[in-house]
Amino acid sequence: MNYWFECKVSYSKQDDSGKIKKMSDIYLVDALSFTEAEKRVTEEITPFASSYENGIFTIDGIKHVKIADIFAEDLECEKWFKCKVTYTSIDEVSAKEKKITTVNLVHADDMEEAFKNLKDGLKDIISDCDIASMTETAIADILHYTVPA
């Protein structure tokens, strides 16, 4: 099971016209704690800090987010879509139906492709489900945990 943290990173960067502009990116980090998420995003961003004004960036916020699954078929895409999926489960003890909502992330170029990728990803997992909502996110990248060599 993965624990996901959304980390907001801010920095100043010179735009094409020469003006200094305040920018921010959101990274989704696979980590066990807030501390580990901060450490990992800092390690990932530091090599790019030389392109920032004075090489400085700040981590403005970290929040825990629940993500059931991530569907990233095409790594060339630049957009991430947050998809809420609902399905019905039957409680084994009481035999009552219960609606369950999960949040999934889908990597795609547009909403249509995200819908297709989500349906393809869910076809083997959940037989009968409804896509309750689908929105484009501001996530710049996902930092998966990798075992150190």
Secondary structure, 3 states (H helix, E strand, C coil): CCCEEEEEEEEEEECCCCCEEEEEEEEEEECCCHHHHHHHHHHHHHHHHHHCHHHCEEEEEEEEECCCEEECCCCCCCEEEEEEEEEEEECCCCCCEEEEEEEEEEEECCHHHHHHHHHHHHCCCCCCEEEEEEEECCEEEEECCCCCC
